[in-house]
C-alpha cells in the first residue's frame, strides 16, 4: 500500500504595524542609521524589530540566570567573587 503526502504551503501576508506620534528627532536618527546601513527606514525598522523579537526579554533573561544559579549554586562567597573581579580590573 502506498501513501501520498500532500503538503500545502499557505502564503501569509505580513502584518503591518503603525506607530504614531514618533518625535521628529527620533525619526531623523532612525532614518540616519538606516541610511548608514544602506537600507530604507522601513527595511531598517523591520530588521531591528526582528532582532528585538529574537532576544529574550529582561524578565526571561533574569529568570534563566536565577534558574542556573539555583541549580548550580556557587561555592564562593560574594566577597571573594568581588575580590577576584577587582583584581582582574587592575
N, C-alpha and C positions, 0 to 999 in steps of 0.2 A: 504494500500500500504506500502510495506517495502522498506527501503533504506539501502543500504550496503555502508559501508565506508571502503575503502581500503587505508591503509597507506603504503607509500613506504619510506623506510629509505635508504638513499644513503650513502654509505661509502665514505668519502672524505679522500684522502691521506693527511697527514700532510705536511706542507710546510717546506722545508729545507732552512736554512739561512747559508751563508758562510761569515765569517768575516776575512778579510785578514789584514796582517801587524800588528798583535797584538804583542806588545813588550813582550819579554820573561819574564820579571819580573811581568808583569800584568797576563800573562798566569799562571805563577807559583803561584801567590797569589790566583787566582781563583781556581786553582786545589787544593791548600791547604784548602781553605774554603770548597770546595766540599768534600774533604776527611774528614774534621772535622764534616761535616753534614752526613757522611756515604753515599754519593752519588758519582756517576761518574761526571766528568766535564760536560758532555752533560746533564745529569739529573739536575745538579745544575743550569746551564745556562738556561735551559728550564724553571725551576721553577722561576728563577729570572726574566726572560722575561715576563712570565705570570703575576707575581706580579706587574711588572712595567706597563704593559698594563692595569691593572685593576685600577691603581691610576690615578686621573685626572692630566693633565699636569699643569704646573705652571700657564700658561695663563688662563686655565679654572678655576683653583682654585682662582686666583685673580679676575676674572670676577664674580664668585659666591660671594666672600666676598664683592665686590663693590655693587652687586645687593642687598645683605642682608642689607648692610649699608644704601643704598639709600631708601630701603623700610621701614626699622625700624627706622633709624636715632638714634642719641644719644643726650640726653639732657645734658650730662656733657661736659663741655669744656675740651679740651686736657690737660690743666694744672692740672685739678682736677683728671683726669684719671691717669696722670703720678704721681701725689702725692699719690694716692691710691696704685699704683704699687710700688712706692718706700717705702711706709710704710710697705707693706707686705713683703718686702725683708729684713727688719731689724730683 
